[in-house]
Amino acid sequence: ILEYCRKRFVGCSGQAIKIVGGLLCEVETEDIEKMIICKRRDRVEQAESMMKLANIDMEISKENNLTNNFSDWYKNKTYLDILSQQTLQGLLVDNLPNRHHVPAIEIYFEDILEDPEKEIESLVHFLELGDVDTSEAINNVDKR
Protein backbone atom coordinates (compact mmCIF):
# COMPACT_ATOMS: atom_id res chain seq x y z
CA ILE A 1 0.00 0.00 0.00
CA LEU A 2 2.75 2.44 0.94
CA GLU A 3 4.64 1.95 -2.32
CA TYR A 4 1.40 2.50 -4.25
CA CYS A 5 0.80 5.73 -2.32
CA ARG A 6 4.32 6.98 -2.98
CA LYS A 7 3.90 6.44 -6.74
CA ARG A 8 0.34 7.78 -6.78
CA PHE A 9 1.19 11.09 -5.06
CA VAL A 10 4.01 12.02 -7.46
CA GLY A 11 3.10 15.24 -9.25
CA CYS A 12 0.19 16.10 -6.92
CA SER A 13 1.55 19.47 -5.84
CA GLY A 14 -1.24 21.91 -5.11
CA GLN A 15 -3.82 19.15 -4.78
CA ALA A 16 -5.52 17.88 -1.67
CA ILE A 17 -4.71 14.34 -0.67
CA LYS A 18 -6.46 12.54 2.18
CA ILE A 19 -4.00 10.57 4.25
CA VAL A 20 -5.34 8.44 7.06
CA GLY A 21 -3.48 7.57 10.23
CA GLY A 22 -0.17 5.80 9.96
CA LEU A 23 0.28 6.48 6.25
CA LEU A 24 1.25 10.03 7.19
CA CYS A 25 4.57 8.55 8.37
CA GLU A 26 5.38 7.72 4.76
CA VAL A 27 4.95 11.24 3.40
CA GLU A 28 8.00 13.45 3.10
CA THR A 29 7.26 16.42 5.36
CA GLU A 30 8.78 18.86 2.88
CA ASP A 31 6.06 17.80 0.44
CA ILE A 32 3.29 18.88 2.83
CA GLU A 33 2.12 22.41 2.08
CA LYS A 34 -0.74 22.57 4.58
CA MET A 35 -2.59 20.16 6.83
CA ILE A 36 -6.27 19.91 7.63
CA ILE A 37 -6.50 17.75 10.73
CA CYS A 38 -9.96 16.25 11.13
CA LYS A 39 -10.92 15.09 14.60
CA ARG A 40 -13.82 14.13 16.80
CA ARG A 41 -14.14 15.54 20.28
CA ASP A 42 -15.13 12.16 21.75
CA ARG A 43 -12.33 9.73 20.92
CA VAL A 44 -14.24 6.72 22.28
CA GLU A 45 -17.18 7.54 20.03
CA GLN A 46 -14.75 7.87 17.12
CA ALA A 47 -13.26 4.44 17.83
CA GLU A 48 -16.70 2.86 18.13
CA SER A 49 -17.73 4.49 14.84
CA MET A 50 -14.62 3.13 13.11
CA MET A 51 -15.40 -0.32 14.51
CA LYS A 52 -18.92 -0.17 13.06
CA LEU A 53 -17.57 0.87 9.65
CA ALA A 54 -14.95 -1.86 9.73
CA ASN A 55 -17.57 -4.49 10.65
CA ILE A 56 -19.71 -3.44 7.69
CA ASP A 57 -16.65 -3.52 5.44
CA MET A 58 -15.66 -6.97 6.71
CA GLU A 59 -19.19 -8.28 6.12
CA ILE A 60 -19.24 -6.97 2.54
CA SER A 61 -15.76 -8.38 1.91
CA LYS A 62 -16.79 -11.79 3.28
CA GLU A 63 -20.03 -11.88 1.25
CA ASN A 64 -18.12 -11.05 -1.93
CA ASN A 65 -15.02 -13.17 -1.17
CA LEU A 66 -12.78 -10.08 -1.20
CA THR A 67 -9.57 -9.29 0.60
CA ASN A 68 -9.63 -5.81 2.04
CA ASN A 69 -6.54 -4.36 3.71
CA PHE A 70 -8.61 -1.75 5.55
CA SER A 71 -10.97 -4.14 7.25
CA ASP A 72 -8.47 -6.98 7.68
CA TRP A 73 -6.60 -4.97 10.33
CA TYR A 74 -9.81 -4.73 12.38
CA LYS A 75 -10.42 -8.49 12.61
CA ASN A 76 -10.54 -9.61 16.25
CA LYS A 77 -10.01 -6.04 17.48
CA THR A 78 -12.10 -4.24 20.07
CA TYR A 79 -12.94 -0.57 20.08
CA LEU A 80 -10.27 -0.20 22.80
CA ASP A 81 -7.64 -1.55 20.36
CA ILE A 82 -8.84 0.99 17.82
CA LEU A 83 -8.83 3.77 20.41
CA SER A 84 -5.20 2.93 21.29
CA GLN A 85 -4.17 2.96 17.63
CA GLN A 86 -5.99 6.25 17.00
CA THR A 87 -4.36 7.79 20.08
CA LEU A 88 -0.88 6.89 18.84
CA GLN A 89 -1.65 8.15 15.34
CA GLY A 90 -3.14 11.31 16.85
CA LEU A 91 0.13 12.05 18.64
CA LEU A 92 2.00 11.81 15.35
CA VAL A 93 -0.48 14.01 13.51
CA ASP A 94 -0.78 16.59 16.29
CA ASN A 95 2.99 17.04 16.61
CA LEU A 96 3.92 17.09 12.93
CA PRO A 97 2.86 20.70 12.12
CA ASN A 98 4.94 22.22 14.93
CA ARG A 99 7.98 19.99 14.44
CA HIS A 100 8.14 20.63 10.71
CA HIS A 101 6.62 24.13 10.52
CA VAL A 102 3.64 23.03 8.44
CA PRO A 103 0.60 25.33 8.51
CA ALA A 104 -2.31 23.35 9.97
CA ILE A 105 -5.92 23.77 10.97
CA GLU A 106 -7.96 21.48 13.21
CA ILE A 107 -11.52 20.79 12.20
CA TYR A 108 -13.89 18.91 14.46
CA PHE A 109 -16.62 16.67 13.08
CA GLU A 110 -19.11 17.93 15.65
CA ASP A 111 -18.43 21.58 14.72
CA ILE A 112 -19.08 20.84 11.06
CA LEU A 113 -22.44 19.34 11.99
CA GLU A 114 -23.31 22.27 14.27
CA ASP A 115 -22.31 25.10 11.91
CA PRO A 116 -21.15 23.82 8.51
CA GLU A 117 -21.02 27.28 6.93
CA LYS A 118 -18.65 28.65 9.58
CA GLU A 119 -16.34 25.62 9.44
CA ILE A 120 -16.22 25.46 5.65
CA GLU A 121 -15.55 29.19 5.47
CA SER A 122 -12.65 28.74 7.91
CA LEU A 123 -11.23 26.08 5.57
CA VAL A 124 -11.61 28.38 2.57
CA HIS A 125 -9.75 31.11 4.44
CA PHE A 126 -7.01 28.70 5.62
CA LEU A 127 -6.51 27.37 2.10
CA GLU A 128 -6.52 30.91 0.69
CA LEU A 129 -9.10 30.02 -1.95
CA GLY A 130 -10.47 33.55 -2.26
CA ASP A 131 -14.09 34.11 -3.18
CA VAL A 132 -15.53 30.66 -3.88
CA ASP A 133 -19.07 29.33 -3.79
CA THR A 134 -19.29 27.07 -0.73
CA SER A 135 -23.01 26.33 -1.00
CA GLU A 136 -22.52 22.85 -2.45
CA ALA A 137 -20.08 21.90 0.31
CA ILE A 138 -22.41 23.29 2.98
CA ASN A 139 -25.43 21.50 1.52
CA ASN A 140 -23.41 18.26 1.40
CA VAL A 141 -23.17 18.10 5.19
CA ASP A 142 -25.50 15.33 6.35
CA LYS A 143 -26.50 16.04 9.94
CA ARG A 144 -27.96 12.55 10.48
C-alpha positions in Angstrom: 0.0 0.0 0.0 2.7 2.4 0.9 4.6 1.9 -2.3 1.4 2.5 -4.2 0.8 5.7 -2.3 4.3 7.0 -3.0 3.9 6.4 -6.7 0.3 7.8 -6.8 1.2 11.1 -5.1 4.0 12.0 -7.5 3.1 15.2 -9.3 0.2 16.1 -6.9 1.6 19.5 -5.8 -1.2 21.9 -5.1 -3.8 19.1 -4.8 -5.5 17.9 -1.7 -4.7 14.3 -0.7 -6.5 12.5 2.2 -4.0 10.6 4.3 -5.3 8.4 7.1 -3.5 7.6 10.2 -0.2 5.8 10.0 0.3 6.5 6.2 1.3 10.0 7.2 4.6 8.5 8.4 5.4 7.7 4.8 5.0 11.2 3.4 8.0 13.5 3.1 7.3 16.4 5.4 8.8 18.9 2.9 6.1 17.8 0.4 3.3 18.9 2.8 2.1 22.4 2.1 -0.7 22.6 4.6 -2.6 20.2 6.8 -6.3 19.9 7.6 -6.5 17.8 10.7 -10.0 16.3 11.1 -10.9 15.1 14.6 -13.8 14.1 16.8 -14.1 15.5 20.3 -15.1 12.2 21.7 -12.3 9.7 20.9 -14.2 6.7 22.3 -17.2 7.5 20.0 -14.7 7.9 17.1 -13.3 4.4 17.8 -16.7 2.9 18.1 -17.7 4.5 14.8 -14.6 3.1 13.1 -15.4 -0.3 14.5 -18.9 -0.2 13.1 -17.6 0.9 9.7 -14.9 -1.9 9.7 -17.6 -4.5 10.6 -19.7 -3.4 7.7 -16.7 -3.5 5.4 -15.7 -7.0 6.7 -19.2 -8.3 6.1 -19.2 -7.0 2.5 -15.8 -8.4 1.9 -16.8 -11.8 3.3 -20.0 -11.9 1.2 -18.1 -11.1 -1.9 -15.0 -13.2 -1.2 -12.8 -10.1 -1.2 -9.6 -9.3 0.6 -9.6 -5.8 2.0 -6.5 -4.4 3.7 -8.6 -1.7 5.5 -11.0 -4.1 7.2 -8.5 -7.0 7.7 -6.6 -5.0 10.3 -9.8 -4.7 12.4 -10.4 -8.5 12.6 -10.5 -9.6 16.2 -10.0 -6.0 17.5 -12.1 -4.2 20.1 -12.9 -0.6 20.1 -10.3 -0.2 22.8 -7.6 -1.6 20.4 -8.8 1.0 17.8 -8.8 3.8 20.4 -5.2 2.9 21.3 -4.2 3.0 17.6 -6.0 6.2 17.0 -4.4 7.8 20.1 -0.9 6.9 18.8 -1.6 8.2 15.3 -3.1 11.3 16.9 0.1 12.1 18.6 2.0 11.8 15.4 -0.5 14.0 13.5 -0.8 16.6 16.3 3.0 17.0 16.6 3.9 17.1 12.9 2.9 20.7 12.1 4.9 22.2 14.9 8.0 20.0 14.4 8.1 20.6 10.7 6.6 24.1 10.5 3.6 23.0 8.4 0.6 25.3 8.5 -2.3 23.4 10.0 -5.9 23.8 11.0 -8.0 21.5 13.2 -11.5 20.8 12.2 -13.9 18.9 14.5 -16.6 16.7 13.1 -19.1 17.9 15.7 -18.4 21.6 14.7 -19.1 20.8 11.1 -22.4 19.3 12.0 -23.3 22.3 14.3 -22.3 25.1 11.9 -21.2 23.8 8.5 -21.0 27.3 6.9 -18.6 28.7 9.6 -16.3 25.6 9.4 -16.2 25.5 5.6 -15.5 29.2 5.5 -12.7 28.7 7.9 -11.2 26.1 5.6 -11.6 28.4 2.6 -9.7 31.1 4.4 -7.0 28.7 5.6 -6.5 27.4 2.1 -6.5 30.9 0.7 -9.1 30.0 -2.0 -10.5 33.5 -2.3 -14.1 34.1 -3.2 -15.5 30.7 -3.9 -19.1 29.3 -3.8 -19.3 27.1 -0.7 -23.0 26.3 -1.0 -22.5 22.9 -2.5 -20.1 21.9 0.3 -22.4 23.3 3.0 -25.4 21.5 1.5 -23.4 18.3 1.4 -23.2 18.1 5.2 -25.5 15.3 6.3 -26.5 16.0 9.9 -28.0 12.6 10.5 
